[in-house]
Amino acid sequence: MKKLVVLLLVSYFGLASAQDLEIPVKLLSNSKNAPQRYLGTDNFGWTYTIADNEFKKEKDGLKLKYRTLSLGEIYKVDIQNPLQLVLFYRKFNTVVLLDNQLNETKRINFSNLPESLVIEAAGLASQNRLWLYDINTQQLGLFDLGQYSFKTITPPFTDNIKYYQNDYNYFYWIDAANKCFAVNLFGNVSALGIAPAYDQVQIVSSKELIIKKDNALYFYNLEKQTQTPIAIVEKSFQSFHYTAQILSIFTDSEINTYKITLPK
């Protein structure tokens, strides 16, 4: 009898563990959308996309658009502050700042500065500054938008930037060897670990990533080096975006928004 009880308990806990192998999600919304490049959704529910090199924000049927033909392709967009959006046109070495109505408030061509820069990465930092990575010096620094001055804060990087992401206080990057790093506003650099192979990645925290690989999503813990599947239903999708327990999946024809609780 004791052996039977033990066997039943082992079977039960084995089944429970198998069910916990995936991180569950709950569908919150579904919206149809024409094929385009999905950038993310802000805390106010505005969705940001690029189609035919036109930057757009949409919510409840309202659409705002911004396009400039003279700067080429939009390389990167920083949407963390809806009141000060940052569009980076890498080929023309230029950043454009937009307000929440997508009116252009500032345009900076870094080639035209007294000490020109060649920018590989750009994003919004705190105190009216930009994070900039300058290829000339191979250093990361802060650009003061009021003073139009640039100050490097790191030694030269030892490898090229493969992916980068930022918030007001930290700049994160993954280099060509998939090594992950973070630097704060004072130039203190931290090695975070090594990312697995990915097709797309988002840094959730200094310890956590969400990666897309072969049309599947995974939660990756840099410290534990563990990878857990996320239980989405899409068999094929273009991109994803995560913020504040909201996971958005962008396919060829729609955006699906999910509620998700990531492991701690």
N, C-alpha and C positions, 0 to 999 in steps of 0.2 A: 504493500500500500504506500509506504514511504517513497519507494522508487517511482511509483506512478505519479505522486504529488510533485516530486522533484522534476520529473519529465514534463509535466504540464506547465510548471512554472518556467522552466527553460524555454519551452515552446512559446509561452505567452510573451516573455521578455524578448525573445528573439524576433517575434513578430512586431512588437512595439519598436524595437530598434530599427527594423527594416523600414517601418512606416516613417520614422524620424530622419531617414537619410536625406530627404528633400526638405527645403525650406518652403512652407506653404505660402500662397498669396491669395488675396481676395479681390475679385474684380470690382472696381469702383465706377468706372465709366468706359464707354467706347464711342469713338467719333470717327467718321469717315474722313479721309484726307487724300488729296492727290499726291503722287510720288514727289518727295522733296527731302531735303536734309533736315532732320529733326535735331534741335539744339537742347531743348529742355523746357520745363514748366516752372514758373516762379511761385513764390508763396502766395501770390494773389490769384493764381489760377490762369495766368496768361501763358500761352504756348508760343514758343519761339521756333521759327523754321527759316530755311533758306531754299528758295526755288528760283532757278534761272538767275542765280546770283543776286536775288532780291531778298533783303532781310525783312521778315514779317513777324508780327505778334498778333495773336488772335484770342478772343474770349467771348463766349455767348453771342456769336455771330458778328461781333465787331472786329474789323481787320485794320491794322496800321501797317504801312510799308515804308521801306527806305531803300533807295538804290542810287549808286553813283557809278557812272560808266567809265570814269577816268582812272580808277584804281585797280581794275582787274578783279580777280577772284577774292572773295572773303575767305581768309584762311582760318580764323579762329574768332569766336565771340565769347565775351565774358558777360553773363546775365545775372551775376550775384546781386547787383544793385539795380533794380528796375528803373531807378531815377538817373542812373549814370551807366549806360551800356557801353561796352568797349568792343569795337570792331577792328580786327587786325588784318590789314592787307599786306601780307609778307612780301610779295613780289615788288611792291612799290614802297616798301619800308615805311609804312604809314599806319597810324592809328586814328580812328574817327570815334569821337564820343557823341552819344545820343542821349536826349532826355526821354522821359516816359512816353512822350508823344512821337518819338522817333524823329525829332528835330535835331539837326546837327548843331552841337554846341562848341565843338573844338575839333580841329584837324591838325595832326602833327606829322610832318615828314621829317624823319630823323636824319635824312641825308642833308637837310638844309640847316641843321644846327651848327653853331660855331665850331663845336667838336662833334663831327658827324658820328653816328652810330649805325651799325648794321644789325637789325633786330631779328632774332630767331624765335623769341617768345615774348608775349606781352599779356598783362592782366592787371586788374584793379587791386591796389593795396590800400591800406588805411591812410588817413590824413591827406587826402587829395593827391595820392601818388600812384604810380604804375610800377609793377614788377616788369623789368626788362632784362632779357639775356642778350648781350652784345657779342656778336661773332668776332669782332676785331680783337677784343680782349679775352674772349671766352669766359667772361665773368657775368654773374648776375648782379643787378643793382636796382636802385629805386630812382625813379624819375619824378621830380616835383613838378606838378602841373601848373603851379602858380609861378615858380621861379624859372621853369624850363631848364632845370639843372639835373644832372645825372651823377649818382654816387654809387660806385661798386661796393658790394658788401661781402663778396666771397672770393676765395682764390680762383684761378682759372680752373674750369672743369676739365677732368681727365678724359671724358668720353662725350660723344654727341648726345643731345637730348632726343629721345625717341617719342616721349609723351610728356606733357606737363599739365598741371592743374594748379589753381591757386585760390586762396580766400584772402581776406583782408590782412591776416597776420602771418600766413605761411605760403610758401611756394613749394610745390611738390614736383618731382620729376622722376622719370624712369629713363635710364640711359640705354645705349645700344646693347649692353650685356644684360638687360632686364633688372639691373640693380635699382632699388627705389631709395630716394633721398627726400629730405625736407629741410628747409632753411627758414628761420624766422627773420623778423625785421632787423635784428641786430647782427645778422650774418652767421648765426650758429647753425652749422650743418649737422644733420643726424642721418646716419645710415639706417634704413628701415627694414631691409631684407631684400630678397630676390623674388620677383614676380614670375609666375609660370608663363608659358607661351600663351598668347592671346591674340584675338582678332580685334577686339576693342576692350578698353579698360576704363574704369572710373575709380579713383581713390576715395574711399569713404572716410577713412581716418588714417592716422599714422600706423595703424596695425591691420587695416582691413581694405580689401579691394573687392569690386564686383567685376568679373571678366566675362566677355563673350568669346566663345570658342566653338566653331563648327555649329552655329545656330542653336547653341545652348548657353544658359547663364549659370554662373557659379559664384558663390561667396568664398573668398579666399582670405585666410588668416595668415598674415606675414610672420607673426611670432611662432605660431604652432605649425606653420606650413601645411595647413589642412585646407581641403577644397570640398565644398558642399554644394550640390546642385540646387537650383532654385526652380520650383515647380510651375513654370509658365506653360501655357498650352500652345503657343505659337510654334509651328514647325519651321518657319523661316521668318526672319525679321532683319531690318536694316540696322537699327541702333536702339539704344536704351538710355534712360537717364534716371538717377536715383536722388531723391532729396527728402529728408524728414519723414522717413517711412513710407514714401510714395515712390513706386516704381512705374515708369512709363515705358512702354514698348512700342516702337514705331515700325510698322510693316509697310509694304508697298501701297496699301490702300487705307490704313486706319491707325489710330493711336489707342492703345489699351492702357488704362491706368489701374494699378493695383495697390492695395494696402499690403505692406510687408513688414514683418518684425525680424530683424537680423539677429543672429546669435550674439551673445555677449562673451 
